[in-house]
């Protein structure tokens, strides 16, 4: 099965041999790929909507993976029991929704070892959240797919791990910055140019409101500069 760059980056962070719950599985392409490539030893494909789940069942049957992939109609983790899986995979949802799902059934989350997440929004807040629930970010990846930037996080349950030290790490990811990820550099350059243009336009129309906005934009520009300094660009 051929995956998009975004979804390929997501499954690349799965620990081989994991027991995975694919939350919001849609048509189960990720679930099928993980079994096909022997990345997962077991997959429970779950979705809140009956239509996509029926299509998922058809796709799983087409690949003859009925014995390796179980499907469940579920709102987040609700149909999952503690200890059934060691990894939760959630891709293509907003960060706030992911947080709601992960805290929706705490007894399940407490038995999970790893999370592989691809939030569509609130990525900075997601890094804070993972610390709060006792998961350390072990690895991150970033891709451009159909002209859009996507960040993927892999986090592991760990006791007494060091907290993220800098605001710039919450914003852009310590792993991505320290490893000088090439896609993040492209993103930071684009973001800096965009913020610079916004700042110039706000300066052309002076007002109290625009001055407040300008200060926020300038702060964002400073964090972009701090990020780009990792690449020797600032």
Buried (B, 14 or more C-beta within 10 A) or exposed (E): EEBEEBBBBBBBBBBEEBBBBBBBBBBBBBBBBBBEEEBBBBBBBBBBEEEBBBBBBEBBEEBEBEEBBBBBEBBBBBBBEBEBBBBBBBBBBEBBBBBEBBBBBEEBBEBBBBBBBBBBEBBBBBBEBBBEBBBBBBBBBBBEEEEEBBBBBBBBBEEEBEEBEEEBBBBBBBBBBEBEBEBBBEBBBEBBEBBBEBBEEBEEEEEEEBEEBBEEBBEBBEBBBBBBEBBEEE
